């Protein structure tokens, strides 16, 4: 069995983009990940100086793999007419 990472830190131009990247990397919906904003994105001064990407930590909920498996099995059973 492959051990999935349960925590990830991502830098992106915005907090929303970082959250989306984390959820996509885990292969789950954003609602199944607990997020902590480590740093908000900052705009560059005069469009030239400074600025920083947002940095977000995402922790996969312990029940996320079980919920994903449950949803998958329900779809399979529904397809079989059970």
C-alpha positions in Angstrom: 0.0 0.0 0.0 1.3 3.5 -0.9 1.5 5.9 2.0 0.0 9.2 0.9 1.4 12.5 2.3 -1.0 13.8 4.9 0.4 17.3 4.9 1.6 19.7 2.2 2.7 23.3 2.0 2.2 25.2 -1.2 3.2 28.7 -2.4 0.9 30.3 -5.1 -0.1 33.8 -6.2 -3.2 33.6 -4.1 -4.6 31.7 -1.1 -7.4 30.3 -3.2 -5.0 29.0 -5.8 -2.8 27.4 -3.2 -5.9 25.6 -1.7 -6.9 24.4 -5.1 -3.4 23.0 -5.8 -3.3 21.2 -2.4 -6.7 19.6 -2.9 -5.8 18.5 -6.4 -2.6 17.0 -5.2 -4.4 15.0 -2.6 -7.1 14.1 -5.2 -10.0 15.2 -2.9 -12.4 18.1 -2.7 -11.3 21.2 -0.7 -13.8 20.4 2.0 -11.8 17.3 3.0 -8.6 19.3 3.7 -7.9 21.5 6.7 -6.1 24.7 5.6 -3.8 27.0 7.5 -2.7 30.2 5.8 1.0 30.7 6.7 1.4 33.9 4.7 -1.0 36.0 2.7 0.0 37.1 -0.8 1.5 40.6 -1.0 1.4 42.8 -4.1 4.5 44.4 -5.4 5.1 48.0 -4.5 4.7 50.1 -7.7 4.6 46.8 -9.6 8.3 46.4 -9.2 9.5 45.8 -5.6 8.8 43.2 -3.0 5.6 41.1 -3.2 5.2 37.6 -2.1 3.2 34.5 -2.9 0.6 33.1 -0.5 1.8 30.1 1.5 -0.8 27.6 2.7 -0.5 24.4 4.7 -3.1 21.7 3.9 -3.7 18.7 6.1 -5.7 15.8 4.7 -8.5 14.8 7.1 -8.1 11.3 8.4 -11.5 10.3 7.1 -10.9 11.5 3.6 -9.6 8.2 2.2 -12.5 6.3 3.8 -15.0 8.8 2.4 -13.5 8.6 -1.0 -13.6 4.8 -0.9 -17.2 4.9 0.3 -18.3 7.2 -2.5 -16.5 5.0 -5.1 -18.2 1.8 -3.8 -21.6 3.5 -3.7 -21.1 4.5 -7.4 -20.0 0.9 -8.3 -23.0 -0.7 -6.5 -25.4 1.8 -8.0 -24.0 1.0 -11.5 -24.6 -2.7 -10.7 -28.2 -2.0 -9.7 -27.6 -3.0 -6.1 
